[in-house]
């Protein structure tokens, strides 16, 4: 979203993007979020994922999203870089996922 030029980083941008989304698509049609910070800046057109709070987005926009009542019941997929500590078929939580989830929980 950020790489595509949708400013959810600034408070005013966040409001504007979701107002436009409501007008064009409808919030009721939104089914889930995938979350990641971005290695590249707003409008870069380069979608490179970063761990939460370590990229160009920062933590504040995630806090706005997680506390936005419109999205309270929507599932979230964490799409952040993984560490190489586990096999792809491992059922153990990836350490980076644990760290990213802890950061997100602090924003609630």
Backbone as CSV, one residue per row, in Angstrom:
resi,resn,N_x,N_y,N_z,CA_x,CA_y,CA_z,C_x,C_y,C_z
1,UNK,0.819,-1.174,0.000,0.000,0.000,0.000,0.879,1.259,0.000
2,UNK,1.835,1.318,0.916,2.727,2.474,0.996,3.594,2.575,-0.254
3,UNK,4.127,1.452,-0.700,4.958,1.454,-1.908,4.166,1.942,-3.120
4,UNK,2.871,1.671,-3.128,2.013,2.097,-4.235,1.626,3.572,-4.149
5,UNK,2.003,4.235,-3.045,1.743,5.659,-2.925,0.579,6.036,-2.037
6,UNK,-0.021,5.066,-1.354,-1.118,5.366,-0.441,-0.531,5.745,0.916
7,UNK,-0.714,7.004,1.294,-0.115,7.521,2.523,-0.952,7.143,3.736
8,UNK,-0.615,6.018,4.346,-1.228,5.668,5.626,-0.271,6.022,6.766
9,UNK,0.854,6.646,6.433,1.874,6.976,7.425,1.454,8.184,8.256
10,UNK,1.043,9.243,7.608,0.627,10.445,8.342,-0.812,10.260,8.827
11,UNK,-1.169,10.892,9.942,-2.559,10.781,10.418,-3.589,11.243,9.376
12,UNK,-3.329,12.381,8.725,-4.265,12.867,7.701,-4.317,11.930,6.497
13,UNK,-3.160,11.397,6.116,-3.110,10.456,5.005,-3.897,9.192,5.295
14,UNK,-3.777,8.682,6.518,-4.509,7.485,6.944,-6.014,7.710,6.770
15,UNK,-6.504,8.830,7.284,-7.929,9.155,7.178,-8.333,9.259,5.714
16,UNK,-7.543,9.947,4.919,-7.846,10.147,3.502,-7.889,8.832,2.737
17,UNK,-6.894,7.971,2.963,-6.832,6.694,2.252,-8.060,5.843,2.566
18,UNK,-8.428,5.751,3.843,-9.564,4.889,4.170,-10.905,5.534,3.829
19,UNK,-10.972,6.854,3.781,-12.185,7.510,3.263,-12.347,7.202,1.780
20,UNK,-11.255,7.293,1.038,-11.303,6.962,-0.393,-11.656,5.489,-0.593
21,UNK,-11.060,4.626,0.228,-11.364,3.195,0.131,-12.854,2.962,0.359
22,UNK,-13.422,3.615,1.353,-14.849,3.475,1.639,-15.689,3.912,0.445
23,UNK,-15.308,5.008,-0.192,-16.053,5.531,-1.328,-15.951,4.626,-2.553
24,UNK,-14.744,4.165,-2.836,-14.506,3.404,-4.065,-14.866,1.928,-3.924
25,UNK,-14.482,1.327,-2.818,-14.648,-0.119,-2.649,-15.696,-0.454,-1.588
26,UNK,-15.604,0.221,-0.460,-16.486,-0.072,0.678,-15.712,-0.812,1.756
27,UNK,-15.674,-0.256,2.952,-14.964,-0.881,4.072,-15.529,-2.273,4.347
28,UNK,-16.830,-2.451,4.138,-17.459,-3.746,4.398,-16.929,-4.853,3.484
29,UNK,-16.245,-4.497,2.413,-15.697,-5.505,1.504,-14.257,-5.888,1.857
30,UNK,-13.672,-5.189,2.800,-12.320,-5.487,3.249,-12.357,-6.747,4.104
31,UNK,-11.509,-7.713,3.780,-11.582,-8.992,4.468,-10.404,-9.308,5.362
32,UNK,-9.248,-8.692,5.133,-8.097,-8.912,5.996,-7.015,-7.907,5.677
33,UNK,-6.050,-7.822,6.576,-4.866,-6.998,6.355,-3.648,-7.894,6.365
34,UNK,-2.685,-7.589,5.546,-1.361,-8.179,5.729,-0.460,-7.033,6.149
35,UNK,0.288,-7.264,7.219,1.096,-6.204,7.803,2.578,-6.456,7.625
36,UNK,3.255,-5.418,7.249,4.711,-5.384,7.230,5.132,-3.924,7.151
37,UNK,6.305,-3.638,7.683,6.881,-2.312,7.475,7.491,-2.343,6.081
38,UNK,8.012,-1.223,5.612,8.531,-1.133,4.249,9.985,-0.675,4.234
39,UNK,10.801,-1.373,3.481,12.196,-0.964,3.315,12.311,0.271,2.433
40,UNK,11.304,0.508,1.635,11.320,1.630,0.688,10.283,2.675,1.077
41,UNK,10.457,3.874,0.597,9.617,5.003,1.009,8.268,5.035,0.276
42,UNK,7.412,5.915,0.782,6.091,6.129,0.223,6.183,6.423,-1.272
43,UNK,5.421,5.673,-2.066,5.366,5.889,-3.503,6.547,5.342,-4.283
44,UNK,7.398,4.560,-3.655,8.603,4.049,-4.317,8.299,3.030,-5.413
45,UNK,7.135,2.414,-5.346,6.749,1.345,-6.281,7.639,0.108,-6.140
46,UNK,8.306,0.003,-4.992,9.162,-1.154,-4.692,8.660,-1.753,-3.381
47,UNK,8.053,-2.922,-3.460,7.444,-3.562,-2.293,8.452,-4.500,-1.629
48,UNK,9.204,-3.972,-0.677,10.182,-4.766,0.071,9.811,-4.724,1.536
49,UNK,9.538,-5.879,2.084,9.038,-5.972,3.447,10.145,-5.812,4.483
50,UNK,9.763,-5.192,5.599,10.667,-4.987,6.726,9.912,-5.332,8.006
51,UNK,10.648,-5.578,9.062,10.038,-5.857,10.352,9.329,-4.612,10.873
52,UNK,8.293,-4.818,11.662,7.469,-3.736,12.189,8.334,-2.746,12.970
53,UNK,8.215,-1.471,12.599,8.940,-0.409,13.277,10.376,-0.215,12.828
54,UNK,10.830,-0.997,11.867,12.223,-0.896,11.417,12.346,-0.349,9.995
55,UNK,11.248,0.104,9.453,11.283,0.586,8.080,10.762,2.002,7.960
56,UNK,10.310,2.342,6.777,9.862,3.698,6.452,8.468,4.019,6.979
57,UNK,7.737,3.018,7.443,6.391,3.268,7.966,6.454,3.654,9.443
58,UNK,7.233,2.946,10.229,7.292,3.205,11.669,6.151,2.510,12.384
59,UNK,5.974,2.781,13.660,4.952,2.062,14.425,3.609,2.788,14.523
60,UNK,3.597,4.103,14.466,2.350,4.856,14.675,1.218,4.433,13.732
61,UNK,1.470,4.250,12.430,0.368,3.835,11.547,-0.207,2.463,11.917
62,UNK,0.645,1.577,12.415,0.143,0.268,12.841,-0.754,0.423,14.064
63,UNK,-0.386,1.322,14.951,-1.221,1.607,16.111,-2.585,2.133,15.704
64,UNK,-2.612,3.047,14.724,-3.895,3.570,14.233,-4.747,2.443,13.664
65,UNK,-4.130,1.592,12.876,-4.864,0.493,12.243,-5.403,-0.488,13.283
66,UNK,-4.564,-0.849,14.244,-4.965,-1.840,15.248,-6.027,-1.327,16.201
67,UNK,-6.143,-0.029,16.359,-7.145,0.527,17.272,-8.339,1.134,16.538
68,UNK,-8.371,1.005,15.234,-9.482,1.503,14.422,-10.651,0.521,14.555
69,UNK,-11.727,0.974,15.166,-12.878,0.099,15.442,-13.465,-0.538,14.178
70,UNK,-13.313,0.103,13.041,-13.853,-0.466,11.794,-13.189,-1.788,11.440
71,UNK,-11.978,-1.980,11.926,-11.199,-3.153,11.537,-11.022,-4.157,12.674
72,UNK,-11.735,-3.935,13.760,-11.556,-4.732,14.977,-11.672,-6.246,14.752
73,UNK,-12.568,-6.662,13.916,-12.825,-8.098,13.717,-12.076,-8.698,12.525
74,UNK,-11.280,-7.904,11.820,-10.595,-8.415,10.634,-9.327,-9.175,11.002
75,UNK,-9.087,-10.285,10.327,-7.831,-11.007,10.563,-6.636,-10.242,9.992
76,UNK,-5.486,-10.540,10.556,-4.240,-9.908,10.125,-3.223,-11.006,9.834
77,UNK,-2.558,-10.893,8.705,-1.483,-11.796,8.335,-0.183,-11.018,8.468
78,UNK,0.736,-11.540,9.235,2.026,-10.896,9.414,2.934,-11.323,8.270
79,UNK,3.346,-10.360,7.455,4.149,-10.658,6.274,5.494,-9.930,6.371
80,UNK,6.253,-10.321,7.372,7.542,-9.699,7.650,8.662,-10.707,7.396
81,UNK,9.893,-10.224,7.270,11.016,-11.147,7.060,11.129,-12.156,8.200
82,UNK,11.562,-13.335,7.869,11.754,-14.402,8.852,13.243,-14.625,9.088
83,UNK,13.547,-15.135,10.257,14.938,-15.534,10.515,15.115,-16.938,9.988
84,UNK,16.332,-17.346,9.762,16.613,-18.671,9.225,16.733,-19.738,10.284
85,UNK,16.115,-19.508,11.458,16.288,-20.414,12.588,15.456,-21.688,12.525
86,UNK,14.487,-21.756,11.644,13.615,-22.922,11.635,13.414,-23.466,10.242
87,UNK,13.111,-24.727,10.166,12.808,-25.367,8.887,11.449,-24.876,8.405
88,UNK,11.234,-24.798,7.089,9.946,-24.320,6.571,8.749,-25.100,7.106
89,UNK,8.941,-26.364,7.458,7.826,-27.166,7.951,7.717,-27.144,9.474
90,UNK,8.573,-26.380,10.120,8.573,-26.313,11.582,7.280,-25.687,12.082
91,UNK,6.769,-26.216,13.186,5.574,-25.639,13.797,5.933,-24.612,14.872
92,UNK,7.212,-24.462,15.162,7.650,-23.479,16.145,7.520,-22.072,15.564
93,UNK,7.159,-21.133,16.425,7.043,-19.743,15.978,8.412,-19.208,15.587
94,UNK,8.452,-18.476,14.491,9.697,-17.859,14.067,10.032,-16.726,15.045
95,UNK,11.282,-16.628,15.489,11.650,-15.586,16.457,11.310,-14.169,15.999
96,UNK,11.431,-13.893,14.726,11.079,-12.550,14.239,9.577,-12.308,14.314
97,UNK,8.781,-13.350,14.076,7.335,-13.196,14.225,6.990,-12.877,15.676
98,UNK,7.636,-13.553,16.594,7.402,-13.300,18.017,7.733,-11.845,18.351
99,UNK,8.842,-11.340,17.851,9.238,-9.947,18.090,8.245,-8.971,17.468
100,UNK,7.850,-9.236,16.221,6.906,-8.343,15.545,5.548,-8.332,16.242
101,UNK,5.091,-9.480,16.675,3.810,-9.543,17.393,3.893,-8.794,18.725
102,UNK,5.009,-8.896,19.400,5.175,-8.173,20.672,5.100,-6.669,20.439
103,UNK,5.709,-6.194,19.377,5.662,-4.759,19.041,4.208,-4.346,18.749
104,UNK,3.515,-5.136,17.963,2.127,-4.815,17.620,1.237,-4.827,18.855
105,UNK,1.431,-5.784,19.744,0.606,-5.853,20.964,0.819,-4.636,21.846
106,UNK,2.011,-4.072,21.850,2.282,-2.865,22.638,1.521,-1.659,22.100
107,UNK,1.096,-1.722,20.859,0.403,-0.600,20.227,-1.113,-0.605,20.521
108,UNK,-1.594,-1.681,21.110,-3.029,-1.781,21.411,-3.417,-0.944,22.618
